[in-house]
Amino acid sequence: MLNLPEFLALARDHLPPRLPVITYFHENQLTYPSPSRDERDFHFGLTNIYTALSSDRVVFNSEFHREEFLAAIPDTLKLMPDFRPAGVPEKIRAEAKCSARPWTSGPVSGRRL
């Protein structure tokens, strides 16, 4: 699993100045079934949220998957001990699309959420 904000920060000097970023979620760590009864490490879910927020476009493999991910965000953010950003699901939804198969991308806006 890639932590996109960390990657972009570390690779900044090696990337074009305004490289559009598209993230495809086939699955995610907020709603993926836990392999055991152990408590889920919510940092993996936060990484998915931060990655989506750092992307110019977010693509999910189905509408069900997109809605499940967006619905799980508020409960995950409640686990944060302090600053909880507002409107996160709405910001991600604004740039989210669904595609179950390979796609051809039109122009990407080049702006961050």
BELVENNOR-V533692 format. One record per residue. N is the residue number from 1. RES is the residue in one letter. NEAR is the number of other C-alpha atoms within 10 Angstrom. Layout:
n: [N,N]
res: [RES,RES]
near: [NEAR,NEAR]
//
This chain:
n: [1,2,3,4,5,6,7,8,9,10,11,12,13,14,15,16,17,18,19,20,21,22,23,24,25,26,27,28,29,30,31,32,33,34,35,36,37,38,39,40,41,42,43,44,45,46,47,48,49,50,51,52,53,54,55,56,57,58,59,60,61,62,63,64,65,66,67,68,69,70,71,72,73,74,75,76,77,78,79,80,81,82,83,84,85,86,87,88,89,90,91,92,93,94,95,96,97,98,99,100,101,102,103,104,105,106,107,108,109,110,111,112,113]
res: [M,L,N,L,P,E,F,L,A,L,A,R,D,H,L,P,P,R,L,P,V,I,T,Y,F,H,E,N,Q,L,T,Y,P,S,P,S,R,D,E,R,D,F,H,F,G,L,T,N,I,Y,T,A,L,S,S,D,R,V,V,F,N,S,E,F,H,R,E,E,F,L,A,A,I,P,D,T,L,K,L,M,P,D,F,R,P,A,G,V,P,E,K,I,R,A,E,A,K,C,S,A,R,P,W,T,S,G,P,V,S,G,R,R,L]
near: [8,10,16,19,16,14,11,15,9,11,11,13,9,8,10,9,8,9,13,15,19,18,19,16,18,13,15,19,19,25,15,10,9,12,7,7,6,7,7,14,11,14,14,15,21,19,20,23,23,17,20,30,21,22,23,20,25,22,21,21,17,17,15,11,17,22,13,14,23,18,14,14,18,16,10,16,19,11,12,13,7,8,8,13,9,10,9,18,18,12,14,22,16,11,19,20,16,16,14,11,7,7,8,5,8,6,7,13,11,13,13,14,16]
//
